[in-house]
Amino acid sequence: MSKTIEILIRCLHCQTWFPSPIWFGDSESFDTSKLFANQAQCPHCKKITGCNKENFHALFEDGGFLGKETI
């Protein structure tokens, strides 16, 4: 179990990264979570964007996770 350092969301409209409103205390909680249909407002373009693992970048003390829609 590794402590979470940072979780960012990539806006699916403007591609800007911003801090996630969804937080996990550790990598195990993140790994076992099932996120579906979450949304957040992008602070840059002000549009509502998905807020799910597909567009997450999570950094943990022992590594990280990069969602498939972040490339």
N, C-alpha and C positions, 0 to 999 in steps of 0.2 A: 504494500500500500504506500503510495507516494503522494505527498502533499501537492495540491494544485497551486501553481504560480500565477497563471493567466489563462483566460479563455476569451478569445476574440471571435466575432462574427464577421463574415464577409457579406456585405449587402449584395443581393442578387440583381439589383438595378444599376447601381453606380460603381460596384466593386470595391468600395471603401471599407476598410477594417474598422470595427469599433468594439468596445468592451461588451461582453455578453451580459444580458440581464439574468441569465440562467447560470447558476454557479454550482459546482460540485467541490466538496472539501478534499477529495482525494481521487486518485486514478481508478481505484476499484469501483467507487460509486459512479464515476463517469462511464467506465467500461460496461457496467451492468445496467445502465439506464436505457430506457427506450423513449426517445423523444419523437413526438408526432404532432404536426400541425401547430407548432409554436410560432409566434410572430413577435417582431420587435420593430420599432420605428427607427430607421437610420437617422442619426443626428446630422449627416451630411446632406442627403437628398430629401429627407423627411418622408420618404415612402415606406410603407410597411413591407418588410421582407421576412422570409422564412428564418427561423431561429432554431435550427436542428443540426444534428451531427454532420450532415452533408456540407454545411458551410461554416463549420467550427474549426478553429485552430486552438488546441488546448496544449498548454505547456505544464509539465509536471516536474518534480524534482529529479526524476530518473528518466525523462524522455518526453515525448509529445505525441500528438494526434493531429492529422491534417485530413479534413473531409474531402470527398471526391469533387465537390463543386468549388474548391478553393484553388485549383490549379489553373 
